[in-house]
Amino acid sequence: MFHHYNHNHHRHCGQRGGRGPFGFGAAFGEGRPGGGRRGRMFDGGELRLVLLRLIADEPRHGYDLIREIETITGGAYAPSPGVVYPTLTLLDEMGLIAEQQSDGAKKRFAITDTGNAHLTEQAELADALMARLRSLGEHRERTDGAAPIRRSMGNLKVALADRLGRGDFSEDTLHDVAALIDEVAQKIERLR
């Protein structure tokens, strides 16, 4: 499995795309900065470092990492699960993070001593990458008055995809979730 992922990883990350505003390209994988075209925000090493920095702050699930990046960027960018989860697997195989005991099906990862040492060595780059994410969020906030709503919509989308992806919904639960969404939609329609 590792060899297969590593091959795909180099295929996706080995070529760098064009550079956009703030000195970075379009989003990595399926994330979309500013709602633009699909492309690349980070190369593979940069994404690994961003995830490692966030895990160093506190142990996290893959879904938590996607949501946190989306929050930092004000909804302008969220890496796709198809990029985040293989990157977590690679970080685990490199010994930089380790899976913790957690309830439920989601794997929660914490940074290891080796990961902390690597993060210390790469502190300057990690700081620059986090600043890049924050700059994207600040730009989104200045130019998009609806950014908080887009961020919330993104959070809902990620939460639903994560929950549905686990496949343990009963039919009653599916109806409850649909009813919640319908209720919110009706409340929004009534706002003045």
Summary of the structure (lengths in Angstrom):
residues: 192
radius of gyration: 17.8
end to end distance: 53.8
largest distance: 55.9
contacts: 550
relative contact order: 0.13
helix: 65%
strand: 8%
